[in-house]
Amino acid sequence: MLPAFGWQAVLTRWEFAPAVTAAVLAAGALYLWGAWRVGRAHPARPWPWWRTGMFLAGLAVVVLATQSGIGAYDDVLFWDHMIQHLLLIMVAPPLLVVGQPFTLLLHASRNPLHTWAKRVMRSRVLSFLTWPPFGFVAYVATVVGTHLTGLTGLILRNQLLHNAEHVLYLVVGYLFFLPIVGREPIRWRLSYPIRLLVLVLAMPVDTFTGLVLGYAGTWFGNGTAGPRPPGSPGLVEDVHWAGATMWIAGDAIMLGFIMLVMLMWSRDERPAAASAGWLEAVRRARFDDVVTAGSPAAGRGIDDDEHLAAYNDYLARLNSGGDSGGGHSGGAA
């Protein structure tokens, strides 16, 4: 039996999870390698240190949620289980998104990895997975399906399903927040009003789930995976605490993201471009193809300097065409 739950238990009751540790160390090492490679190739424009800090902070939240005392009590205390869920779907994913790992991959890689990464980013599968309506539906289905159905008790008693749930929360959270706070080179670009609308629509999902749990008269999860620690609330009270956690903490976090998006909107130096809707999305999606057409860098991985040179060459061709068109009455079509 675990001791009474509290801050001391959260900080001292660590459980080693080899798979989580290996995945976090591998992701962190690859990210740091990419940041070092970009800094070495472009000393005047190194990878932003704060993005590295955000990504590493996201990995740290994953470790905290799964291997600290929060992870040790997640299958015997439902309200602690809810705290873990909020960390995995609403805290860690946005930090990882702001770290821009895919953009870093494109900057740090060379062919054939660079070409492969660009093809993946432009693929139909990734375009569908990063489609904002898909991320929203996945978020709603995950929050409701893992808390208000019979899956709840089954997940608590089955360790394999429990671990799969952790992965699901990270992936769904990443897909949900990617078009809202991210700047990755994906197909979709949301205007700031649409980002706010998505967050406003997602907030009632947390509220509804929290209210249902908060007023539940029975424990529908059919018990927990082990004996309850001393001083723990009863089963029904535990569910009520979990509902309050989802309702209050979930809505508070979502409100924080609404305020963050409003701040991003107010500080955006390109408000007209950000509000251009689908036309801006198409322009950005075709940008690489346009500026690299006919340039020596076409067909292979290019870095920022080559990209800028190709863009300047493209502008020069446009300017030359405009001048010749204005100075001559006829020409080859």
HUGILIN-V805246 format. One line per field, one symbol per residue. ss: DSSP state (h for helix, s for strand, l for the rest). A space follows every 50 residues. Layout:
# HUGILIN-V805246
ss = ???
This chain:
# HUGILIN-V805246
ss = llllllhhhhhhlllllhhhhhhhhhhhhhhhhhhhhhhhhlhhhlllhh hhhhhhhhhhhhhhhhhlhhhhlllllhhhhhhhhhhhhhhhhhhhhhll hhhhhhhhllllhhhhhhhhhllhhhhhhllhhhhhhhhhhhhhhlllll hhhhhhhlhhhhhhhhhhhhhhhhhhhhhhhllllllllllhhhhhhhhh hhhhhhhhhhhhhhllllllllllllllllllllhhhhhhhhhhhhhhhh hhhhhhhhhhhhhhhhhlllhhhhlllhhhhhhhhlhhhhhhllllllll lllhhhhhhhhhhhhhhhhhhhhhhhhllllll
